[in-house]
Amino acid sequence: MDPRTPPETCPLCATPLGPASLHTTDRLHGTPGRFGVAVCQGCGAGVTLPRVGAAQLAAFYPASYAPYDARVNPLVGAISRMIQAWQGWRARRTAPVDAVAALPAGRGVDVGCGRGDLAAMLATRGWQMTGVEPSAAACDAARARGVDAREGVLATVALEAGGYDAALLQQSLEHTDDPLGDLRRIHDALAPGAAVAISVPNFGGWQARRFGSRWYHLDLPRHRVHFTAGALGQALREAGFEDIRTGTSTSLVGLPASIQYRVWGRCLFPDGMRLRVASGLCVLTVPIARVANAIGGGDVLYATARTPAA
């Protein structure tokens, strides 16, 4: 690095970052190049390097990126609908979504709503749901399911100030280079006393430590900030939230996918029917992961918090 170049700083606490301590390639989609993660000595978060602009970040997501791909044959579509129904059933019984599902129905916003799976599930329970999603195809799919999907990201999409009773950021906050700014934007969009529920990969868990650069949830270069419980709680406080509670849970794919990366070095089933079948089979490893996670923390970190009451 040129000594005249200011060092990169942590987007959560502004602490100057040192060199990357983890280095890897894109094991999921094969984006050219190598990427690194520097660990902030101030808050403990990991930060993906090099930092990139919005246009380059968008290029890291291929057109057939699985959560957005609506071009499926009838058989795959039927399987996907069954998987979505089961995931919706599981989600509303799992923290932190269960905290929102238990609230009286109101107006909610789902950041990174994808095809609208979660938002549509809440809509069937009486919620009026708005989605924020950068993929045009995903927005079309979400709108067809009754979700007010707005194309873009929090920095570009207009949300009504104080207009929402709850916000969901499920596996989306780690995709932005400005997570603190996004949390502040969500805070401004929420009514007094409204709830926010966040899930991100757990950078402080045993799977992250054990698998290192081959940890599935590292997902470089798409994941830009990697959260520990302390870093996420600090960011929520800095954004103005209170009553902050954190915990961990177990994902279906985390452990088997990380083992796949350790053995083969890449994702063997990146999309299509193979991905759906492989994801379904991952449920068989959940009991093993839960036992291990009871000791070292689950691979998913979640938080709930509220805006100050009026």
Stockholm file with secondary structure:
# STOCKHOLM 1.0

chainA/1-310         MDPRTPPETCPLCATPLGPASLHTTDRLHGTPGRFGVAVCQGCGAGVTLPRVGAAQLAAFYPASYAPYDARVNPLVGAISRMIQAWQGWRARRTAPVDAVAALPAGRGVDVGCGRGDLAAMLATRGWQMTGVEPSAAACDAARARGVDAREGVLATVALEAGGYDAALLQQSLEHTDDPLGDLRRIHDALAPGAAVAISVPNFGGWQARRFGSRWYHLDLPRHRVHFTAGALGQALREAGFEDIRTGTSTSLVGLPASIQYRVWGRCLFPDGMRLRVASGLCVLTVPIARVANAIGGGDVLYATARTPAA
#=GR chainA/1-310 SS CCTTSCCCBCTTTCCBCCCCSEEECCTTTCCSSCEEEEECTTTCCEEEESCCCHHHHHTTSCTTCGGGCCCCCHHHHHHHHHHHHHHHHHHTTSTTHHHHHTSCCCEEEEETCTTSHHHHHHHTTTCEEEEEESCHHHHHHHHTTTCEEEESCTTTSCCCTTCEEEEEEESCGGGCSCHHHHHHHHHHHEEEEEEEEEEEEBTTSHHHHHHGGGCGGGCTTTCCEEBCHHHHHHHHHHTTCEEEEEEEECCSSHHHHHHHHHHHSSCSCCSHHHHHHHHHHGGGGHHHHHHHHHHHCCSEEEEEEECCCC
#=GC SS_cons         CCTTSCCCBCTTTCCBCCCCSEEECCTTTCCSSCEEEEECTTTCCEEEESCCCHHHHHTTSCTTCGGGCCCCCHHHHHHHHHHHHHHHHHHTTSTTHHHHHTSCCCEEEEETCTTSHHHHHHHTTTCEEEEEESCHHHHHHHHTTTCEEEESCTTTSCCCTTCEEEEEEESCGGGCSCHHHHHHHHHHHEEEEEEEEEEEEBTTSHHHHHHGGGCGGGCTTTCCEEBCHHHHHHHHHHTTCEEEEEEEECCSSHHHHHHHHHHHSSCSCCSHHHHHHHHHHGGGGHHHHHHHHHHHCCSEEEEEEECCCC
//
